Amino acid sequence: MSDSLSLSHRELELVDALRRLGGSARSSELAKMLDVSEETVRRTIKALDKAGAVQRVHGGAFLAGPQSATSFARRISENQKEKARIAARVASYVRDGMALFLDVGSTTAFAAEELRQKSGLIVVTNSIGAAQTLANHNGNRVHFLGGELQSNERGTFGFVAEQQIRRFALDFAILSADAFSAKHGVLYHSAPEAQLAGVVADCAEQVAVAIAHPKFQETAPHRGPAPDRIGLLFTDRAPGRKLAEALAGWGVKTEVAAGSKEND
C-alpha cells in the first residue's frame, strides 16, 4: 500500500470508511457515508486503485492487503461481464417478498446487486457483502448468520451458522460453487462452505447454483448438496455434453444468461 502521506484528504477519508465498513463497500454506501456523489467516490476509488491502496471491483472497492491475490476481491474481479449476465438471469426468478439465501460467492455478490431492484425480501446470508448490499433497502429484512468469520471469504461458517439457517423456511437458495462435476455435482475447496451449502439446500423450496463457465473445468475435494436437490444452474455458457447429460439426469434445469456466445 502507498504511504498514507501521499494520499489526499478525500482519499484518506475513503480508506478510513472502508476500514469502518469491514474492508469493503459499495460505491453508494461510501457516497452516503462521506456525503459526496457516487461519481466522486468512483473517481477516488480509481485513484486509490492506481496507488495500490484499494482494489476496485464491480460496484465498489476492497482494501488492498496481503491476501488480495487469493481473496474474494480477486475472485469478484474475474469474469465480471459474465457474472453480471448470470446475476440478471438469477434476479428474474426472484419475486418481491420472497425468502431467500445468498452465500459468499462472487457471482452471488453480483446477484445481490441485481436484487436491489426487488422489494420486501427476507434475505438470509452468511456474506458480509450481500448483507451490506440489501439491508435497509426497499423494505428488505436481512438476517446475517453468526458463526466463525473467515475474512478471506468475507463470511461466516460453522456450527452456529448451520444451526441458525435451520430455523428458516426459504423459497429460494442461491449458491455458488468452486466446481461442477458430472460425477459428483457441486464441489467446494472449503469443507465448511460445502457443509453449509448442504444445510441450506435442505431448508429451501428451490435451490439454484450460479457459476461462470470456467468452473465446469475445475475440480475441488468437498461435495456440496446432493445434485438432485438442485433445481437450477445459472451460467453464461452451455455446459459440455457429459455435464449436460448428468444435469438432465439429476433434473437440473440449465439457464444460460443472455449475451453469451450461444445467444449472440
Secondary structure, DSSP 8 states (H G I E B T S, - for coil): ---GGGS-HHHHHHHHHHHHTTSEEEHHHHHHHHTS-HHHHHHHHHHHHHHTSEEEETTEEEE--TTTTTSHHHHHTSSHHHHHHHHHHHHTT--TT-EEEE-S-HHHHHHHHHGGGS-S-EEEESBHHHHHHHTTSTT-EEEE--SEEETTTTEEESHHHHHHHTT--EEEEEE--SEEETTTEEEES-HHHHHHHHHHHHTEEEEEEE--GGGGG---SEE-S-GGG--EEEESS---HHHHHHHHHHT-EEEE-TTSGGG-
